[in-house]
Amino acid sequence: MTTTACQPKDFFISYNHRDSAWAEWIAWQLENDGYSTIIQAWDFKVGSNFVLEMDRGLRQARRVIAVLSPQYFESNFTPPEWAAIFVKDPHGTSGKLIPVRIQEVPLDGLLSPIVYVDLVGKDEVTARNDLLANLKQERAKPMRAPSFPGTQQPLFPGLNPDTDTKPPVEFRAVITGTVSERDTDLIKAIVEHLRKISEDASLTLLEVRKGSVVLLLQCSREGFERLRRLYDAGLMNTIAGFQLKELKIGDEPAEGTTPVSAMLLRMLRNESFPVRDNTFLDVKKIGPSAVLSLIAALRDENERARGAAAEVLGRLGTAALDAVPALIAALGDRNEQVRRTAAEALGRMGPAAHDAVPALAAALQDQAEQVRRAAVYALEQMGPATQEAVPALIALLQDQEQWVRGAAAVVLGQMGRAAHEAVPALIAALQDQAEQVRSAAVNALGQMGPAAQEAVPALIALLRDQEQTVRSEAMKALGRMGPAAEEQLRRVLPRKN
């Protein structure tokens, strides 16, 4: 968990791993609206005990959101999550358990009488508004007077007049001064003011540009027209103490960008958009020109866009090999998440991206643990080409993080005899306090075979290791060392009568 693990949180997000895109979307909407959340994808660290983290999260959270789908009820872990909070509020009077339905799924048993939030088939704006409105647990009186039913043709119940017949308007508001994305209270005050004077509860913040206050927003056409009339009449000169310089529909693409790159940048910059799925599918439809646009996006001023571009390029695999130089450059990005995602993308391209090996070797020294982890993963996929990284991998055998030491040994082992210069360092790693590291070093030496014969005495000593796994792996490794190991084993092993 994070360093704030002791602090109470508003929501624990319970979901099946196959619904992680929905769960992360829900968590982001909540945190963007001022709530705090606990979600496995963001808060459970690699190497931690999942069950203990789940128990800690449920104790820490005031309420639980259950992301309901057919697969939610197939998991062994999700039913206990909602059941744990259900017993604290069986009558639902405190609203501790909030089911959110994202797919058609019948609800029976104890869940059947609980009122749920239904997001099935809704567009993003409507889904966001319904989610946040239901969480407030307030009376659902609309902000506007309902239309008089006697003079209006009834609409089909499945048609939402605000979203289906009139698409939302995306616009930007440019305000004097400076603001960062961390100034959440200020940003929320500005958005809330715009929402109030537009008389449009659907007004949503899409993005904050750094530097000058450039807010990308979305609302109904009627809401934008109200804002525009006030702006043109000089009645909206200031917002939260800032002077409003511009109010304009659309987000003008930067000079020199193509329609394709402008479209992709909008998608990549928008964190609430399901980037991993929808952008990837759109890129496949567009073809090679989209790869060029993604390469350009790796240099975008927006960190989110750079990271998402690297992620999509990685999913394209060898179809995006033209991006290797740009991804290598991204390993030096100032943002940790961008560096991590770039390394992962190069790993997904495998041996075809072998030109990245020197840069990945340098990334093994990155200050960020997640970047080093991603670099090790990428090198594991490169095959024999990783020989250039041997010196850096040897140095990592003494890293302070045990998983780094173990992973470095794994990569060296995969290289086999090509990494024979690492044998002395691997022999030293056989004395590591962590079982994981000792086992990885044993396996690495075994994969090198007779080229690592000098490790035989140390491997024989491990036959008395306190961990059975290490002893077993040491015997297997010795079996790969050839006649020299057999001779030494005869001297130390007791003979049968």
C-alpha positions in Angstrom: 0.0 0.0 0.0 1.0 3.6 -0.1 2.6 5.6 2.7 -0.9 6.9 3.7 -2.0 3.3 4.4 -3.2 4.3 7.9 -5.5 7.0 6.7 -9.2 6.2 6.1 -10.3 6.1 2.5 -13.7 6.8 1.0 -14.0 3.8 -1.3 -12.5 0.3 -1.8 -13.0 -0.7 -5.4 -13.8 -4.4 -5.7 -13.5 -5.9 -9.2 -12.4 -8.8 -11.3 -9.0 -8.3 -13.0 -10.7 -8.6 -16.4 -12.7 -5.4 -15.6 -9.6 -3.4 -14.5 -10.2 -0.8 -17.2 -13.7 -0.1 -15.8 -12.4 -0.2 -12.2 -9.6 2.3 -13.0 -12.0 4.6 -14.8 -14.3 4.6 -11.8 -11.5 5.2 -9.4 -10.2 8.1 -11.5 -13.6 9.8 -11.7 -14.0 9.5 -7.9 -10.6 10.9 -7.1 -11.0 13.7 -9.7 -14.2 14.6 -7.8 -12.3 14.8 -4.4 -12.9 11.3 -3.1 -10.1 8.9 -2.0 -10.0 5.3 -3.2 -8.1 2.0 -2.7 -7.8 0.0 -5.9 -5.6 -3.0 -6.5 -4.1 -1.7 -9.8 -2.7 1.4 -8.1 -2.2 0.5 -4.5 -1.2 -3.2 -4.2 2.6 -3.3 -4.6 4.4 -6.1 -6.4 5.5 -8.7 -4.0 2.9 -7.9 -1.3 0.4 -10.4 0.0 -2.8 -9.9 -2.0 -5.1 -11.3 0.7 -3.5 -9.1 3.5 -3.7 -6.1 1.2 -7.3 -6.8 0.5 -8.1 -7.2 4.2 -6.3 -3.9 5.0 -8.1 -2.1 2.2 -11.5 -3.3 3.4 -10.8 -2.2 6.9 -9.5 1.2 5.8 -12.4 2.1 3.5 -15.7 3.6 4.6 -17.6 2.1 1.6 -17.1 -0.5 -1.0 -17.9 -0.2 -4.7 -18.5 -3.6 -6.4 -17.9 -3.5 -10.1 -20.5 -6.0 -11.3 -20.2 -8.2 -14.4 -20.6 -11.9 -15.1 -16.9 -12.5 -14.4 -17.1 -10.7 -11.1 -19.1 -13.6 -9.7 -16.7 -16.2 -11.2 -13.8 -15.0 -9.0 -12.8 -16.6 -5.7 -11.9 -13.3 -4.2 -14.5 -10.8 -5.1 -17.5 -12.3 -3.3 -15.7 -12.2 0.1 -15.0 -8.5 -0.6 -18.6 -7.4 -0.9 -19.7 -9.9 1.8 -17.2 -8.4 4.3 -18.9 -4.9 4.0 -22.5 -6.4 3.7 -22.4 -7.7 7.2 -21.7 -4.2 8.5 -24.7 -2.7 6.8 -27.2 -5.6 6.0 -30.2 -3.2 5.7 -28.3 -0.8 3.4 -29.2 2.2 5.7 -25.6 3.5 5.6 -25.0 2.8 1.9 -21.7 1.0 2.7 -22.0 -1.4 -0.3 -22.6 0.3 -3.7 -23.0 -2.1 -6.6 -22.0 -0.6 -10.0 -23.2 -2.7 -13.0 -21.0 -2.4 -16.1 -22.4 -5.4 -18.0 -25.7 -7.2 -18.2 -25.7 -9.6 -15.3 -28.7 -10.9 -13.2 -28.5 -10.2 -9.5 -29.9 -12.7 -7.0 -29.3 -13.7 -3.5 -28.3 -11.1 -0.9 -27.4 -8.6 -3.7 -30.8 -8.6 -5.4 -32.6 -6.1 -3.1 -29.7 -3.5 -3.1 -30.2 -0.6 -5.4 -27.3 -0.4 -7.9 -25.7 2.2 -10.2 -26.3 1.1 -13.8 -23.7 2.2 -16.3 -24.6 -0.4 -19.0 -24.9 1.1 -22.4 -24.4 4.7 -21.3 -21.9 7.2 -22.9 -19.0 8.4 -20.8 -20.5 11.8 -19.7 -23.8 10.2 -18.6 -22.0 7.4 -16.8 -19.8 9.8 -14.9 -22.7 12.0 -13.9 -24.9 9.0 -12.8 -22.0 7.5 -10.8 -21.1 10.7 -8.9 -24.8 11.6 -8.3 -25.6 8.3 -6.8 -22.5 8.3 -4.5 -23.7 11.6 -2.9 -26.7 9.8 -1.5 -28.8 12.8 -1.9 -32.3 13.3 -3.1 -32.3 12.9 -6.9 -34.2 16.1 -7.7 -33.2 17.4 -11.1 -31.5 20.8 -11.4 -34.0 21.9 -14.1 -37.7 21.7 -14.1 -39.0 18.7 -16.0 -40.6 19.3 -19.4 -44.4 19.6 -19.3 -45.5 16.1 -20.3 -48.8 17.2 -21.8 -47.4 19.0 -24.9 -44.4 16.8 -25.7 -44.2 13.5 -27.7 -42.9 10.8 -25.4 -39.4 9.7 -26.2 -38.3 6.1 -26.4 -37.2 5.2 -22.9 -33.7 4.1 -24.1 -33.1 7.5 -25.7 -31.4 10.2 -23.6 -32.4 13.5 -25.1 -29.3 15.3 -23.7 -26.7 12.8 -24.9 -28.2 10.8 -27.8 -29.9 13.6 -29.9 -27.4 16.3 -29.1 -23.7 15.3 -28.6 -21.8 17.1 -25.9 -19.7 20.1 -26.8 -15.9 20.1 -26.0 -14.5 23.6 -25.4 -11.5 25.3 -23.8 -11.3 28.1 -21.3 -8.0 30.1 -21.2 -7.5 32.0 -18.0 -4.6 34.4 -17.0 -2.2 33.2 -14.4 -0.5 29.9 -13.7 -1.7 26.7 -12.2 -0.5 23.1 -11.9 -2.5 19.9 -11.9 -1.8 19.6 -8.2 -3.9 22.7 -7.5 -7.0 20.5 -7.2 -9.0 22.9 -4.9 -8.5 25.8 -7.3 -9.3 23.7 -10.4 -12.4 22.3 -8.7 -13.6 25.8 -7.7 -13.2 27.0 -11.3 -15.1 24.0 -12.8 -17.8 24.2 -10.1 -18.3 27.9 -10.9 -18.6 27.1 -14.7 -21.0 24.3 -13.9 -23.2 26.6 -11.8 -23.4 29.5 -14.2 -23.9 27.2 -17.2 -26.8 25.5 -15.3 -25.4 22.2 -16.6 -24.6 19.5 -14.2 -22.9 17.5 -16.9 -20.1 20.0 -17.3 -16.9 17.9 -17.0 -13.2 18.7 -16.8 -11.3 16.7 -19.4 -7.8 18.1 -19.0 -5.6 20.8 -17.4 -2.7 22.1 -19.5 0.3 23.2 -17.6 1.6 26.7 -17.4 -1.2 29.1 -18.3 -4.6 27.9 -17.1 -6.0 26.1 -20.1 -9.0 24.0 -19.1 -10.4 21.5 -21.6 -14.1 20.9 -20.7 -17.2 19.2 -22.0 -20.9 20.0 -21.5 -24.2 20.1 -23.3 -24.6 22.6 -26.2 -27.2 24.5 -24.2 -24.8 24.9 -21.3 -21.9 26.1 -23.6 -24.3 28.6 -25.3 -25.2 30.1 -21.9 -21.5 30.5 -21.0 -20.8 32.0 -24.4 -23.6 34.6 -24.1 -22.3 35.6 -20.6 -18.8 35.9 -22.0 -19.8 37.9 -25.0 -21.8 40.3 -22.8 -18.8 40.9 -20.6 -20.5 39.2 -17.6 -17.9 36.5 -17.2 -14.7 38.4 -17.1 -13.3 36.7 -14.0 -13.5 33.1 -12.6 -12.2 32.4 -9.0 -10.1 35.6 -9.2 -8.7 34.9 -12.6 -9.4 36.8 -15.8 -11.0 34.7 -18.6 -9.1 35.3 -21.8 -10.8 32.9 -24.2 -13.8 30.6 -24.4 -13.8 28.6 -27.5 -15.3 25.3 -28.9 -12.8 22.7 -29.7 -9.1 22.1 -28.9 -7.1 23.5 -31.8 -4.3 21.1 -32.9 -0.8 22.3 -32.8 0.6 23.8 -35.9 1.9 21.1 -38.3 -0.1 18.2 -36.8 -2.2 16.0 -39.1 -5.8 15.2 -38.5 -4.8 11.7 -37.4 -2.2 13.0 -34.9 -4.6 15.6 -33.6 -7.2 13.0 -33.0 -4.8 10.6 -31.3 -3.4 13.3 -29.1 -6.8 14.1 -27.8 -7.4 10.5 -27.0 -4.0 10.0 -25.4 -4.2 13.1 -23.2 -7.6 12.2 -21.8 -7.0 9.9 -18.8 -10.7 9.0 -18.5 -10.8 7.6 -22.0 -10.2 3.8 -22.1 -6.8 4.3 -23.8 -5.5 0.7 -23.6 -8.5 -0.6 -25.6 -10.0 2.0 -27.8 -6.9 3.9 -28.8 -5.2 0.6 -29.7 -8.1 -0.5 -31.8 -8.3 2.8 -33.6 -4.6 2.8 -34.3 -4.9 -0.7 -35.9 -7.7 0.7 -38.1 -5.7 3.8 -39.2 -2.5 1.9 -40.0 1.1 3.0 -40.4 0.3 6.7 -40.3 -0.9 6.3 -36.8 2.5 4.8 -35.7 4.1 8.0 -37.0 1.6 10.1 -35.0 2.3 8.0 -31.8 6.1 8.6 -32.3 5.3 12.3 -32.4 3.2 11.9 -29.3 6.2 10.6 -27.4 7.5 14.2 -27.5 4.2 15.8 -26.5 4.2 18.3 -23.6 1.5 16.3 -21.9 3.0 13.5 -19.7 -0.1 11.4 -19.9 0.0 11.5 -23.7 3.6 10.4 -23.8 3.0 7.5 -21.5 -0.1 6.4 -23.3 1.6 6.6 -26.7 4.4 4.3 -25.4 1.8 1.9 -24.1 0.0 1.7 -27.4 3.2 1.3 -29.3 4.1 -1.6 -27.1 0.8 -3.3 -27.8 1.5 -3.0 -31.5 4.7 -5.0 -30.9 6.9 -5.6 -34.0 4.4 -3.6 -36.2 5.8 -0.5 -34.5 9.5 -1.1 -34.9 9.9 2.3 -36.5 9.3 3.7 -33.0 12.3 2.0 -31.4 14.6 5.1 -31.6 11.9 7.3 -30.1 11.2 4.8 -27.3 14.9 4.6 -26.6 14.9 8.4 -26.2 11.8 8.1 -24.0 13.9 6.0 -21.5 15.4 9.4 -20.6 12.0 11.1 -20.1 11.7 13.3 -17.0 8.5 11.4 -16.0 9.0 8.0 -14.2 5.8 6.5 -15.7 6.9 7.4 -19.2 10.3 5.8 -18.7 8.7 2.7 -17.3 6.1 2.3 -20.1 8.8 2.9 -22.8 10.9 0.1 -21.4 7.9 -2.2 -21.3 7.1 -1.3 -24.9 10.6 -2.2 -26.0 10.3 -5.5 -24.2 7.1 -6.3 -26.0 8.9 -5.9 -29.3 11.4 -8.6 -28.3 14.6 -9.4 -30.1 13.6 -7.2 -33.1 14.2 -4.2 -30.8 17.8 -5.3 -29.9 19.1 -1.8 -30.7 17.6 -0.7 -27.4 19.8 -3.1 -25.3 22.5 -0.4 -24.4 19.8 2.1 -23.4 18.0 -0.6 -21.4 21.2 -1.5 -19.7 21.6 2.1 -18.7 18.0 2.1 -17.4 19.0 -0.6 -15.0 20.6 2.2 -12.9 17.4 4.3 -12.9 16.5 5.7 -9.5 12.9 4.5 -9.9 12.3 0.9 -8.9 9.5 0.4 -11.4 11.8 1.6 -14.2 14.5 -0.8 -13.3 11.9 -3.6 -13.1 10.6 -2.7 -16.6 14.2 -2.6 -18.0 14.9 -6.1 -16.6 11.7 -7.4 -18.1 12.6 -5.9 -21.5 16.1 -7.4 -21.4 14.6 -10.8 -20.6 12.8 -10.6 -23.9 15.8 -9.6 -26.0 17.6 -13.0 -26.1 21.3 -13.2 -26.9 21.4 -9.5 -27.9 21.5 -8.7 -24.2 25.2 -9.5 -24.0 26.0 -5.8 -24.0 24.1 -5.5 -20.8 26.2 -8.1 -18.8 28.3 -5.5 -16.9 25.2 -3.6 -15.8 23.4 -6.9 -14.8 26.4 -8.0 -12.8 26.2 -4.7 -10.9 22.5 -5.3 -10.2 23.4 -8.5 -8.4 24.2 -6.2 -5.5 21.1 -4.0 -5.8 19.4 -3.2 -2.5 16.1 -4.6 -3.8 16.0 -8.4 -3.7 13.7 -8.7 -6.7 16.2 -6.7 -8.7 19.0 -9.0 -7.7 16.9 -12.1 -8.6 15.8 -10.7 -11.9 19.3 -9.8 -12.9 20.4 -13.4 -12.2 17.4 -14.7 -14.3 18.5 -12.6 -17.3 22.1 -13.6 -17.0 21.0 -17.3 -17.0 18.9 -16.8 -20.1 22.0 -15.6 -21.9 23.8 -18.9 -21.1 27.4 -19.2 -21.9 27.4 -15.7 -23.5 27.3 -14.3 -19.9 30.2 -16.4 -18.6 32.0 -13.3 -17.3 29.2 -13.1 -14.7 30.1 -16.5 -13.1 32.1 -15.0 -10.1 29.3 -12.5 -9.3 26.7 -15.3 -9.5 28.8 -17.5 -7.2 28.8 -14.6 -4.7 25.0 -14.4 -5.1 24.7 -18.0 -3.9 25.3 -16.5 -0.4 22.5 -14.0 -0.7 20.1 -13.9 2.3 17.0 -14.0 0.0 16.0 -17.5 -1.1 14.6 -16.1 -4.4 18.1 -14.6 -5.3 20.0 -17.8 -4.3 17.6 -19.9 -6.5 17.9 -17.5 -9.4 21.7 -17.6 -9.2 21.8 -21.4 -9.0 19.5 -21.6 -12.1 21.7 -19.1 -14.0 24.9 -21.1 -13.3 23.1 -24.3 -14.3 22.0 -22.8 -17.6 25.7 -21.9 -18.3 26.6 -25.5 -17.9 30.3 -26.5 -18.1 31.2 -22.8 -18.8 30.5 -22.3 -15.1 32.5 -25.2 -13.7 34.3 -23.0 -11.2 30.9 -22.7 -9.4 30.8 -26.5 -8.6 32.2 -26.3 -5.0 29.8 -23.5 -4.1 26.9 -25.4 -5.6 27.8 -28.5 -3.6 27.8 -26.4 -0.5 24.2 -25.4 -1.3 23.2 -29.0 -1.0 23.0 -28.2 2.7 21.0 -25.0 2.3 18.1 -24.6 4.8 15.6 -24.2 1.9 14.6 -27.4 0.1 14.0 -25.5 -3.1 17.5 -24.2 -3.2 18.9 -27.7 -2.5 16.9 -29.2 -5.3 17.9 -26.5 -7.8 21.6 -26.9 -6.8 21.4 -30.6 -7.6 19.9 -29.9 -11.0 22.5 -27.3 -11.8 25.3 -29.7 -10.8 23.8 -32.2 -13.2 24.4 -29.8 -16.0 28.1 -29.1 -15.2 29.5 -32.3 -16.8 32.1 -34.8 -15.6 34.0 -32.4 -13.4 31.0 -31.9 -11.2 30.3 -35.7 -11.1 33.8 -36.3 -9.8 33.6 -33.7 -7.1 30.2 -35.0 -6.0 31.6 -38.6 -5.6 34.1 -37.2 -3.1 31.5 -35.5 -0.9 28.4 -37.7 -1.1 28.2 -40.8 1.1 28.6 -44.1 -0.7 25.9 -46.7 -0.4 27.0 -50.0 1.2 
